[in-house]
Amino acid sequence: MALVGSVALLLVLLRYVSINLVPSDQNNIKEVSMVKTLTARTRVLLSSLFETTWAIGVGGVVGHLLA
């Protein structure tokens, strides 16, 4: 169980980093408030966590069905 949790955490962190490393449009740089930035980053982190948890759950169900 700890192995699954650590793998899930690793996948969430990798997904979060990959989303933040995508280059943005450099010609359209605007000043954004800190609240909006933190809200957007929190939303990305939570959606990544949800997506990873969902994928692990579906993988587990399919694994049990095929076993």
C-alpha positions in Angstrom: 0.0 0.0 0.0 2.9 2.4 0.8 4.4 1.6 -2.6 1.2 2.5 -4.4 1.0 5.8 -2.4 4.5 6.7 -3.2 4.1 5.9 -6.9 0.9 8.0 -6.9 2.7 10.9 -5.3 5.6 10.7 -7.7 3.1 10.7 -10.7 1.3 13.7 -9.3 4.6 15.6 -8.8 5.8 14.7 -12.3 2.5 15.8 -13.8 2.6 19.1 -12.0 6.2 19.8 -13.0 5.5 18.9 -16.6 2.5 21.3 -16.7 4.6 24.1 -15.4 7.5 23.4 -17.8 5.3 23.9 -20.9 6.5 27.1 -22.5 4.0 29.9 -22.4 3.4 32.5 -25.1 6.3 35.0 -24.5 4.7 37.7 -26.6 1.6 37.9 -24.4 3.1 38.6 -20.9 0.6 40.2 -18.6 0.9 41.1 -14.9 -1.3 38.7 -12.9 -2.2 39.0 -9.3 -0.7 36.6 -6.8 -4.1 35.4 -5.8 -5.0 34.4 -9.3 -1.6 32.7 -9.7 -2.0 30.7 -6.5 -5.5 29.8 -7.4 -4.5 28.6 -10.8 -1.6 26.5 -9.5 -3.7 25.0 -6.8 -6.3 24.1 -9.4 -3.6 22.4 -11.5 -2.2 20.5 -8.6 -5.7 19.3 -7.5 -6.7 18.3 -11.0 -3.5 16.4 -11.4 -4.0 14.6 -8.1 -7.6 13.7 -9.1 -6.5 12.5 -12.5 -3.7 10.4 -11.1 -5.9 8.9 -8.4 -8.6 8.1 -11.0 -6.1 6.4 -13.3 -4.7 4.3 -10.4 -8.2 3.3 -9.4 -9.2 2.3 -12.9 -5.9 0.4 -13.3 -6.5 -1.4 -10.1 -10.1 -2.4 -11.1 -9.0 -3.6 -14.5 -6.1 -5.5 -12.9 -8.5 -7.3 -10.6 -10.9 -8.0 -13.4 -8.2 -9.5 -15.6 -6.5 -11.5 -12.9 
